[in-house]
Amino acid sequence: MTYKFLIYDVPEDGIARITLNRPECLNALNTGLLLEIYDAADKAKSDDKIVVLIYRGAGRSFCVGRDFKHSAELQKTDAEGWFAWRKRYRGFGPQTWMHPKATIAQVQGHALGGGHNLAVGCDLTIVASDASFGYPEARYGQLAGRNHMWNWLVGPKKTKEYLFTGRNMDAAEALRIGLVNHVVPLDELESAALTMARDIVQIERKNPGYIRLNKMDINYRHQELMLYTTINPDVAEQKALETEFVTKMKKSQEQFYQNVSE
């Protein structure tokens, strides 16, 4: 695949990078970028020389999540309307938490919605001091908590606080409650991510198979996270179908009651 919305490179031995490259819209996720992320992650997966996969965003922010302007355009240009985006979104579990390589998110600026999922779904999340996290859609009642990663990563109390209020979380708070691994000055962010990646590569080169074995062992000790959250692509797909069903049912019911009233 030729990439239009991201850059895939191998800057050093054992390290691959996926750079979301829509800085003009803060790397918002349109359908093209979604599919390219899935493809690029598979590319790193199939490369035996790669040990670490780094995700980062070009420009001021990591990723602000779904491109809602693009979804509005789909209403006019695609037969499935905005569902065309939702049906293509399968979460980022196989690209992060369940990916066979060690994954690192290098985050500056906003990591919101689906961009937040990409950032915190990585094995390690290294962020600049200006980073913020959250789900703005919660402010509009568009978020369900039952399949939420936060339930396992930060616990139910903090999950309720941020889902109930729709507030964004700053870098200091994210570090304090264990959502991210390190907070560094913005001008040190790339160096910090690469240093971490080099350390991982060094251990893997001395002990082939060590990183993947330990990653899988740690993951399997958290079965509920892998089974019940959108880390699981089947759960992400189910949520897409559920959204479509509820919307269609609402339209059907409205038509039913209109017909009955006439």
C-alpha positions as CSV (number, residue, x, y, z in Angstrom):
1,M,0.0,0.0,0.0
2,T,1.2,3.5,-0.8
3,Y,0.6,5.8,2.2
4,K,-1.1,9.1,1.8
5,F,-1.9,9.9,5.4
6,L,1.0,8.5,7.3
7,I,4.7,8.0,7.1
8,Y,6.3,4.6,7.8
9,D,10.0,4.5,8.4
10,V,12.8,2.5,10.1
11,P,15.0,5.1,11.7
12,E,17.3,2.7,13.4
13,D,18.0,-1.0,13.7
14,G,15.0,-2.8,15.1
15,I,12.8,0.3,15.3
16,A,9.8,1.1,13.0
17,R,7.8,4.3,13.2
18,I,4.3,5.1,12.1
19,T,3.8,8.9,11.9
20,L,0.3,10.1,11.5
21,N,0.6,12.8,8.9
22,R,-2.5,15.0,8.8
23,P,-1.1,17.9,10.8
24,E,-3.5,20.4,9.3
25,C,-6.3,18.7,11.1
26,L,-4.3,17.5,14.2
27,N,-4.1,14.0,12.7
28,A,-7.8,13.4,12.9
29,L,-8.8,9.9,11.8
30,N,-10.5,9.6,8.4
31,T,-11.2,6.3,6.8
32,G,-8.0,6.5,4.8
33,L,-5.8,7.0,7.8
34,L,-7.5,4.2,9.7
35,L,-6.8,1.7,6.9
36,E,-3.3,2.9,6.5
37,I,-2.6,2.4,10.2
38,Y,-3.9,-1.1,10.1
39,D,-1.7,-1.9,7.0
40,A,1.5,-0.3,8.4
41,A,1.1,-2.1,11.7
42,D,0.9,-5.4,9.7
43,K,4.0,-4.4,7.8
44,A,5.9,-4.0,11.1
45,K,4.4,-7.3,12.4
46,S,5.7,-9.3,9.4
47,D,9.2,-7.8,9.5
48,D,11.4,-10.1,11.6
49,K,14.0,-7.4,12.0
50,I,11.6,-5.0,13.9
51,V,11.5,-5.2,17.7
52,V,9.7,-2.0,18.5
53,L,7.0,0.0,16.8
54,I,6.6,3.7,17.7
55,Y,3.5,5.7,17.0
56,R,3.7,9.4,16.8
57,G,1.9,12.4,15.2
58,A,3.2,15.1,12.9
59,G,2.6,18.7,14.0
60,R,1.1,20.0,17.3
61,S,-0.9,17.0,18.4
62,F,-0.7,13.2,18.4
63,C,-4.3,12.6,17.3
64,V,-7.6,14.2,18.1
65,G,-9.6,11.1,17.2
66,R,-12.3,10.7,14.6
67,D,-12.5,13.2,11.8
68,F,-16.1,14.4,12.2
69,K,-15.9,16.7,9.2
70,H,-15.0,13.7,7.1
71,S,-17.9,11.7,8.6
72,A,-20.2,14.6,7.6
73,E,-18.9,14.4,4.1
74,L,-19.6,10.7,4.0
75,Q,-23.2,11.5,4.6
76,K,-23.2,13.0,1.1
77,T,-20.7,10.9,-0.7
78,D,-21.1,7.3,0.6
79,A,-24.2,5.1,0.4
80,E,-23.6,4.0,4.0
81,G,-23.2,7.6,5.3
82,W,-21.2,8.1,8.4
83,F,-21.5,4.4,9.2
84,A,-18.8,3.9,6.5
85,W,-16.3,5.2,9.0
86,R,-17.7,3.4,12.0
87,K,-17.7,0.1,10.2
88,R,-14.0,0.4,9.3
89,Y,-13.0,1.2,12.8
90,R,-11.9,-1.9,14.7
91,G,-10.1,-0.3,17.6
92,F,-6.3,-0.5,17.8
93,G,-5.8,-3.6,19.9
94,P,-4.0,-5.7,17.3
95,Q,-1.9,-2.7,16.4
96,T,-0.9,-1.9,20.0
97,W,-1.6,-4.0,23.1
98,M,-1.8,-7.3,21.2
99,H,0.8,-6.5,18.5
100,P,3.7,-9.0,18.6
101,K,6.2,-6.1,18.7
102,A,6.7,-3.8,21.7
103,T,4.7,-0.7,21.0
104,I,5.5,2.9,22.2
105,A,3.2,5.9,21.8
106,Q,5.1,9.2,21.5
107,V,2.5,11.8,22.4
108,Q,2.4,15.6,22.3
109,G,-0.6,17.9,22.4
110,H,-4.0,16.2,22.2
111,A,-4.7,12.5,22.3
112,L,-8.5,12.4,22.2
113,G,-11.2,9.8,21.4
114,G,-9.8,7.2,19.0
115,G,-6.4,8.9,19.2
116,H,-6.5,8.4,23.0
117,N,-7.2,4.7,22.4
118,L,-4.2,4.5,20.1
119,A,-1.9,6.2,22.6
120,V,-2.9,4.4,25.8
121,G,-3.3,1.0,24.0
122,C,0.5,0.9,23.4
123,D,2.7,-1.1,25.8
124,L,4.4,2.1,26.8
125,T,3.2,5.7,26.6
126,I,5.7,8.5,26.7
127,V,4.3,12.0,26.6
128,A,5.3,15.7,26.5
129,S,4.3,17.9,29.3
130,D,1.7,19.6,27.1
131,A,-0.2,16.3,26.4
132,S,-3.9,15.9,27.2
133,F,-6.1,12.9,27.1
134,G,-9.8,12.3,27.1
135,Y,-13.1,11.6,25.3
136,P,-14.8,14.9,24.3
137,E,-17.7,12.9,22.9
138,A,-18.7,12.1,26.5
139,R,-20.0,15.7,26.8
140,Y,-22.6,14.9,24.2
141,G,-23.6,11.5,25.6
142,Q,-21.9,9.6,22.9
143,L,-19.7,7.2,25.0
144,A,-20.4,3.9,26.8
145,G,-18.3,2.9,29.8
146,R,-18.7,-0.8,29.8
147,N,-16.0,-1.7,27.3
148,H,-13.7,1.1,28.4
149,M,-9.9,0.5,28.8
150,W,-9.8,3.0,31.7
151,N,-11.8,0.5,33.9
152,W,-8.7,-1.7,33.9
153,L,-5.9,0.8,33.4
154,V,-6.8,3.5,36.0
155,G,-9.8,1.9,37.9
156,P,-13.5,2.6,38.2
157,K,-13.3,5.8,40.3
158,K,-11.2,7.7,37.8
159,T,-13.1,6.2,34.9
160,K,-16.3,7.5,36.3
161,E,-14.9,11.0,37.0
162,Y,-13.7,11.5,33.4
163,L,-16.6,9.8,31.7
164,F,-19.2,11.6,33.8
165,T,-17.7,15.0,33.2
166,G,-16.1,14.8,29.8
167,R,-13.1,16.6,31.1
168,N,-9.6,16.2,29.6
169,M,-6.8,14.8,31.7
170,D,-3.4,16.6,31.6
171,A,-0.1,14.9,31.5
172,A,0.7,15.2,35.2
173,E,-2.6,13.6,36.2
174,A,-2.2,10.8,33.5
175,L,1.3,10.0,35.0
176,R,0.0,10.1,38.6
177,I,-2.7,7.6,38.0
178,G,-0.6,5.3,35.9
179,L,-2.1,5.9,32.4
180,V,1.2,6.9,31.0
181,N,4.8,5.9,31.7
182,H,6.8,9.1,31.5
183,V,6.3,12.8,31.1
184,V,9.2,14.8,29.5
185,P,9.6,18.3,28.1
186,L,8.4,18.6,24.5
187,D,11.9,19.1,23.1
188,E,13.0,15.9,24.7
189,L,10.1,13.7,23.6
190,E,11.5,12.1,20.5
191,S,14.8,11.4,22.2
192,A,13.0,9.8,25.2
193,A,11.0,7.5,22.9
194,L,14.0,6.5,20.9
195,T,16.1,5.8,24.0
196,M,13.4,3.6,25.4
197,A,13.2,1.8,22.0
198,R,16.9,1.3,21.8
199,D,17.0,-0.3,25.3
200,I,14.3,-2.7,24.3
201,V,16.1,-3.6,21.0
202,Q,19.3,-4.2,22.9
203,I,17.8,-6.7,25.2
204,E,16.0,-8.5,22.4
205,R,19.2,-8.8,20.3
206,K,20.9,-10.4,23.3
207,N,17.9,-12.7,24.1
208,P,15.9,-13.4,21.0
209,G,12.2,-13.9,21.7
210,Y,12.4,-12.3,25.2
211,I,10.2,-9.2,24.5
212,R,7.4,-11.0,22.8
213,L,7.3,-13.8,25.4
214,N,7.1,-11.4,28.3
215,K,4.6,-9.2,26.5
216,M,2.3,-12.1,25.9
217,D,2.7,-13.4,29.4
218,I,1.8,-10.0,31.0
219,N,-1.1,-9.6,28.7
220,Y,-2.5,-13.1,29.5
221,R,-2.5,-12.1,33.2
222,H,-5.1,-9.4,32.3
223,Q,-7.6,-11.5,30.4
224,E,-10.5,-9.2,31.1
225,L,-8.8,-6.3,29.4
226,M,-8.1,-8.4,26.3
227,L,-11.6,-9.9,26.2
228,Y,-14.0,-7.2,27.2
229,T,-12.6,-3.9,26.1
230,T,-12.2,-2.4,22.6
231,I,-8.6,-3.7,22.7
232,N,-10.4,-6.8,21.3
233,P,-11.3,-6.1,17.7
234,D,-14.5,-8.2,18.0
235,V,-15.7,-5.9,20.8
236,A,-14.9,-2.8,18.7
237,E,-16.8,-4.3,15.8
238,Q,-19.8,-5.2,18.1
239,K,-19.9,-1.5,19.2
240,A,-20.0,-0.4,15.6
241,L,-22.9,-2.7,14.8
242,E,-24.7,-1.7,18.0
243,T,-24.4,2.0,17.1
244,E,-25.9,1.3,13.6
245,F,-28.7,-0.9,15.1
246,V,-29.7,1.7,17.7
247,T,-29.8,4.5,15.1
248,K,-31.9,2.4,12.6
249,M,-34.2,1.3,15.4
250,K,-34.8,4.9,16.4
251,K,-35.7,5.9,12.8
252,S,-38.0,2.8,12.5
253,Q,-39.8,3.6,15.8
254,E,-40.3,7.2,14.8
255,Q,-41.8,6.1,11.5
256,F,-44.0,3.5,13.3
257,Y,-45.5,6.0,15.7
258,Q,-46.0,8.5,13.0
259,N,-47.9,6.0,11.0
260,V,-50.0,5.0,14.0
261,S,-50.9,8.6,14.8
262,E,-52.1,9.3,11.3
